[in-house]
Amino acid sequence: MVKNVYYSKIADIYDQTRWLTEPIAEDVADFILTLVKANSETTFLEPGIGTGLNVLPLVRRGYSVTGIDVSQEMLNQFRQKLHSIPPNLKLIHGDASQLPFVDASFDVVLTVHMLHAVSNLGIFLDEIDRILKPAGFYLNAQWITPPARLEFEQHFKTILSKYQEPQSSQRPHRVINEINIEGYLRNKGYQCNYLIAKEWEVTNQIQELLSFYRSRAYGLCWLASDEAFHLAIEEFEALCHDHYGPLEVELSSQARFEIWAYTAS
Ligand SMILES: C[S@@+](CC[C@H](N)C(=O)[O-])C[C@H]1O[C@@H](n2cnc3c(N)ncnc32)[C@H](O)[C@@H]1O
């Protein structure tokens, strides 16, 4: 299953299967605005913007935000969060591997959970370097999976691996994307700072998490064949009953919004 196509298939449930809520995104926006010393002229680009979870607060506060995404369905989910598209938001449907902007176009480029999807990471980082203004910021971020959900995922992975050929767990573009981002950008003259923008508690019932897996909301489910997936999910449901007890049981643990902030030195 091609990953980019799959985001279109799960666009309508994407937000509920993740854990960055709107109030948390507001706090993260405060952090980012302070970090980049934003003023009313500061311009932002998010390649792989998806449903706009990360930048919606910036748009609402009037900052100039441009987003590119290969999935029209993901962009439509973002559009639905706004009564109409405000003049400070530009959404482009396309492949972010080639950024259609002139040199020195943006003050801040933000990527969140998307680098694994570009076809050539080196070229993509060159492009970011090209379109950033002097003294601009490249923020590569992730919201780490809360440990309790990671453990839940591990149970599923273990079961799924029994039904899969070993090579089918390989992710697309894996080899080409194995470059050291920090080293690569340091060679281009960037300094890197690792920052934690926000930590917060995430709570889900087992039955809710199970329903996300049934909907094949995560990459590990997409890469499995239909047959392997159906066998695995059946066994996983049985394991959930045995291991966790009633499916109304809640799992709680901490999530974290991490940023690797790159600035030209
Ligand atoms: C895991 S989602 C992350 C969305 C958003 N950044 C977030 O943090 O919620 C990855 C997004 O990248 C998009 N994407 C994947 N490959 C892309 C590409 N080559 N160009 C543009 N968008 C891409 C997908 O359609 C999807 O919306």
The ligand as a Tripos MOL2 file, in Angstrom:
@<TRIPOS>MOLECULE
LIG
   27    29     1     0     0
SMALL
NO_CHARGES

@<TRIPOS>ATOM
      1 C1          1.6930   11.6600    9.3250 C.3       1 LIG1
      2 S1          0.9050   12.8620    8.3460 S.3       1 LIG1
      3 C2          1.4090   14.3420    9.2190 C.3       1 LIG1
      4 C3          0.4710   15.5000    8.9720 C.3       1 LIG1
      5 C4          0.8040   16.7150    9.8270 C.3       1 LIG1
      6 N1          2.1390   17.1910    9.5440 N.3       1 LIG1
      7 C5          0.6750   16.3480   11.2890 C.2       1 LIG1
      8 O1          1.6780   16.4500   12.0150 O.co2     1 LIG1
      9 O2         -0.4410   15.9800   11.6950 O.co2     1 LIG1
     10 C6          1.9180   12.9570    6.8970 C.3       1 LIG1
     11 C7          1.3430   13.9360    5.8790 C.3       1 LIG1
     12 O3          2.3200   14.1510    4.8670 O.3       1 LIG1
     13 C8          1.6620   14.0860    3.6200 C.3       1 LIG1
     14 N2          2.6870   13.7420    2.6440 N.ar      1 LIG1
     15 C9          3.3360   12.5620    2.5260 C.ar      1 LIG1
     16 N3          4.2440   12.6210    1.5310 N.ar      1 LIG1
     17 C10         4.1720   13.8730    1.0280 C.ar      1 LIG1
     18 C11         4.8410   14.5540   -0.0130 C.ar      1 LIG1
     19 N4          5.8030   13.9430   -0.7140 N.pl3     1 LIG1
     20 N5          4.4990   15.8240   -0.2700 N.ar      1 LIG1
     21 C12         3.5330   16.4450    0.4360 C.ar      1 LIG1
     22 N6          2.8570   15.8510    1.4270 N.ar      1 LIG1
     23 C13         3.1720   14.5880    1.7240 C.ar      1 LIG1
     24 C14         0.5640   13.0720    3.7940 C.3       1 LIG1
     25 O4         -0.4590   13.2130    2.8360 O.3       1 LIG1
     26 C15         0.0920   13.4190    5.1910 C.3       1 LIG1
     27 O5         -0.8940   14.4150    5.1820 O.3       1 LIG1
@<TRIPOS>BOND
     1     1     2 1
     2     2     3 1
     3     2    10 1
     4     3     4 1
     5     4     5 1
     6     5     6 1
     7     5     7 1
     8     7     8 2
     9     7     9 1
    10    10    11 1
    11    11    12 1
    12    11    26 1
    13    12    13 1
    14    13    14 1
    15    13    24 1
    16    14    15 ar
    17    14    23 ar
    18    15    16 ar
    19    16    17 ar
    20    17    18 ar
    21    17    23 ar
    22    18    19 1
    23    18    20 ar
    24    20    21 ar
    25    21    22 ar
    26    22    23 ar
    27    24    25 1
    28    24    26 1
    29    26    27 1
@<TRIPOS>SUBSTRUCTURE
     1 LIG1         1 GROUP 0 **** ****
